[in-house]
Amino acid sequence: MNRPAPARLLAIVREERARRQAAWDRAGQGGSDIAINDNIIWSNIEHFMRVLGGDRRAPTSWSEDNRGLMASNLRATLAKACQTFEAKPSDALRAKIDGLRHLIYAVEFTSIYCRDHPVPVPPGNAIDRAARLLDATPADAPGMWQVAGRDPMSVGQLLFLAANVNAMAVA
């Protein structure tokens, strides 16, 4: 099977990200936490495809949890596209399904490779760096962090949010 060039994968992600944002806006939920988190995930997927294409702006690696989150979001999107295609087939939807399959392959193949050949973690405590970057404080619940204007979040969510703030600052 021929895989599309990284530029094509990036275009597929950008189209889906724009479609999703428009759908959230049409539903009147464009500023909701779930829409913002969805946009963060798709921002990471977009940046992931840029890195596969040779872009070296930070971040150039993601934790296993973040790659898993990207892959599960892509799989859920593919499942929904397949259901829609069964109800109302179209060439455009078929092309979207093919594109999503290629995106899933890119993310999951990289995740498997990185699991076996991990990227070295830079020195310093990533949680402390993330907390300083986001001005986060430990929340009342064990293992949870509080960032102003947000619900308490896990360490994974804190690191994920910090990685996105860094990516947006560099972009």
Secondary structure as GFF3:
##gff-version 3
##sequence-region A 1 171
A	DSSP	alpha_helix	6	26	.	.	.	ID=ss1
A	DSSP	alpha_helix	33	52	.	.	.	ID=ss2
A	DSSP	alpha_helix	64	87	.	.	.	ID=ss3
A	DSSP	alpha_helix	91	116	.	.	.	ID=ss4
A	DSSP	alpha_helix	126	134	.	.	.	ID=ss5
A	DSSP	beta_strand	137	138	.	.	.	ID=ss6
A	DSSP	beta_strand	144	146	.	.	.	ID=ss7
A	DSSP	beta_strand	153	154	.	.	.	ID=ss8
A	DSSP	alpha_helix	155	170	.	.	.	ID=ss9
###
